[in-house]
Amino acid sequence: MRIRYGLIVSFGLLAASFAGDIRAQNQIELFDAHMHYNQEPNPFYSLEQILEIFKRNGVTGILATSRPNKGTHQLVDAKAPGLTVVPFIRPYRIRSDMQSWFNDPTIYDLVKEEYARGYYRGVGEFHIYGKSAHGETAKKIVDFAVERNLYLHAHCDEEALLILFGHNPKAKIIWAHTGFSTPPQRVAQLMDEHPGALWGELSYRSGITQGGGTISPEWKALFAKYSDRFLLGSDTWINERWFAYDGIMKEYRGWLAQLPADQATRIANGNAKRLFAKSE
């Protein structure tokens, strides 16, 4: 009986420990490394409502961008308690700039003017595909970012990604959506080829989970090896994404809870904190 009782007690302690670990991961703070507070022509939610959305979801940091950059200025100026704002320059004034920014010299002027505000940590999110990445303005912005130790947040396919690195091998790129559907095996190869230079952001990324919200074996292996290379994001590019924000963060917490606590913490907030920590 003593042996059986001891086993029951041990199992109970183990179960309690596991349950506590799950609760801790469900309460883990999140860093939203892909959000937009777009202002074209006016935001649907007020700044106060946006800040409340972050607060109730345990979001303690954001990579802030907007179109135009006015929304980012507002988030920086708000100095909201408990919220770290990491501003990136969006190379767009209006939506149509998405199609032409990489060859538009006035966009380079925009980036320089915004950078003069003195608080930006990167450029993006910008959209670019295939050989468009050879554009003259795109190359100038890559070099501009490298010279000032800025990150590039690129929504791109693999061809464009490699061209951006080709412009300057010292570029630091956060790959929006981690290529959407690039096979995990290829993502791993690219991580190996660009150590300390490539990070994957996971909004809209297909294949991470399978039936029932379980992490796929391929992604579980990828996170096991590269948990220090991934970031989370909401990608609030349209109002519907703001409406769905609570669900997006809940889904992240669902699969983060399936990872070892150290991996989950890195992906949830640790990597962003490390990347964007300000040197003294």
N, C-alpha and C positions, 0 to 999 in steps of 0.2 A: 504493500500500500504506500509506503514511504517513497518508493521509486516512482510509482504512478503519480503520487501527489507532487513529487518534485518535477516530473515532466510537465504536469499541468501548469504548475507555477511558472516554470521556465517558458513554456509556450505562451502563457498569458503575458509575461513580461515582454517577450519578443513581439507579440501582436500589438501591445500597447506602444512599444517603441516604434514599430512600423507605422501605426496610426498617427503617432505624434509627428513622425517625419513627413507623412502625407499632409497633415494639417499645416506644418511649417512651410511646405512648398506651395500650398494653396494660398498662404498668406504672403508669399514672397513678393517683394517689391518688383515692379516692372519698369523697364526703360523703353519707351516707344521711340525706336530709332528710324521711323519712317512715318512722319505725319505732316499734313498740310493744313494750314489755316488760311485757305484761299479767300481772296477779297474781290473776286471778279464776278459781278460788280460790287456785291456786298455779301458779307458772311451770313449764313442762315442762323447760326448761334452767336450770341454775344460772347465776348471774351470771358465774362464771369461764368457763363454756362460751360464753356470749354474747360476752364480751370476746375469746375465742379466735377465734370466727367473724369478728368484725370484723377482727382482726389478719391472719388468713390471706387475707382478701379485699382487703387494702389500704385498708380503711375507716379514715380518720383523723379523721372527725367524724360526729356523729349529732345529729339533731333528736329528742330523747328525749321520749317520751310513754308513758303506761301507764294501765290501768284496773284498780283506782284508781291514784292517783298514787304509790303506794309504790314501784313499779318504777323510776320516774324518780328518786325520792330515792336509791335504791340506786346507780343509774348515776352520779349526781352525786357521791355520797359515795365511790365507788370510786376516783376520781381516777386512772384508768388511764393509765399512761404512753403518750404518743403518740396519745391519743384526746381530741378536743375534744367535750364534751357540752354541747349547747344545749337546756336544758329548757323544755318548753311545758306549760302547765296543761291537763290533760284535764278537761272539765266533766262527767265521768262517775264514778259510784261503782260502779255495776253496769251490765250491758249494757242493761237496759231504759231507762236514762236517755237513751239515744240517741233514743228516741221522744218525749221530753217535756221535755228540758232547757231548750228555748228559751222555755218558759212557766213554769218552776219557780223560784220565788224562792229556794229553798234552794241551787240551783246557783250563783246569784250570790254567795251567802254562801261557798260552797265556793271559788269563784275568788278572792275577797278573802282568805280564810284561807290558801290556798296561796301567793298572791302575797307574803304577809308573810314567807315564807321568804327572800326577798331575791335569788333568783337566776334567776327565770323571765324568758324573753325573748318569750313569746307565749302564746296560748290556742288550743287545738285539739290534735289534729284533732277537729272536731265535725261531725256530720251534720245537714244541714238542706236542705229542698227547698221550692220554690215559696213560697207565701204564708205558710208557717210561719215564714219569716224575719222577718215582722212581729211576732213574739212579743215581749212586754215584756222578758223576761229577755235575749233575744238582743240587743235594742237597748241595754240597759244594759251588756252585756258588750262590745259594739262601742265604746261611749263610754268604758268603763273602759280598754280597750286603747289607744285613741287618746290618752287623757290621760296614759298611762304609757309611750307609745312602744313598745307591744307589737305583734307581728304576730298575725294571725288565720290559722289553718290550717283552711280550710273545705272540707269534702266536700259539694259542693252542685251544683245545676243552675244554668243561667244566670239564671233568674228570681230565685232566692234570692241569687245573687252580686250582682245589681244592687240588690236590696233592701238588702243589707248595706252596700253603698257609699252607698245613699240615706240610711241612718241617720246616717252621718257621712262626708263626702267625704274626710276625712283618714285613713280606715282604710287599713291596709296588709294585703293579703290574699295568702296563698299558696293557690292553687287546687289542692286535692288532685286528682290524676289529670287535671288540666287539663280538667275537664268530661267525662271518659271518651270521649265521641264527638262533642263539638262540632267542627264542620268547621274545619280549619286556617285557612281564610279568616276565619271569625268570631273565632277565637282572636286573629288578627292585629288585627282591628278593636278587640277589647276591650283588647289591649295598648296600642294607640294612644290609646284613650279614657281609659286609666288609667295614664299614665306615672308611674313611681316609686311605684306603689301596688299593682300586680298582678304576681304571678309565678306561673308554672305548674310544678307538680310532676308527674312523669311516670310514677309507678308505675301499672300496670294500664291505661295509656293506649293505646287502640287506634289502629292506622293508622300508627304511626311507621315500622314496617318492613313490607316486602312479601316476596314469595317469596325464599327464600335468605337472609333477614335483611338485605336491602338497604334502606337508608333510602328512604322514598317521596319522590318529587320535591317534594311539597307540604311535607313536614316538613323536608326539606333546605333549602328556601327560607325556611321559618319560622325555622329555627336560624340561617341566614345573617344574617337581619335582627334577630333577638331572642335571640342566644346569651347575652346578659347577663340574661335574664329566666326561665331555666329551671333546675330543680333535679331531682336524681334521688332515688328512694326505694324502699325494699323493701316497705313496708306489711306488716309481720309481725303481722297481726291475728289469725292462727290459727297453730297449730304447723306446719301444712304449709308455710307461708311460711318458717319457720325451716329446715325440712328442705331447701327449695329455694333457700336464700339464695345458695349458691355459684353456682348456675345463673343466678339473677337478675342477679347482678353480672357474670357472664361475658357475658350477653346485652347488658348496657349497654356493656361494653367493646367488644363486637363492632361495634355501630353508632357508638360514639364514634370508633373507629379510622377510620371513613369520612369524618369531618369534618376540616377544617383544625385543626391543633393548638391554635390560640388558642381556637376555638369549643369544642372538646372539653374543654379545661381549664376554661373558664368553667362549662360545664354540669356537669362531673364534680365540681368542688370550689370553683372560684373564686367563683362567685356566692354560695354559702352563706357562705364566709369573709368576703366583703364585707358581706353583709347582717347577719351576726351578730358582726362585729368590735366589740369593746367600746371605746367612746371613753375616752380617757385623762382 
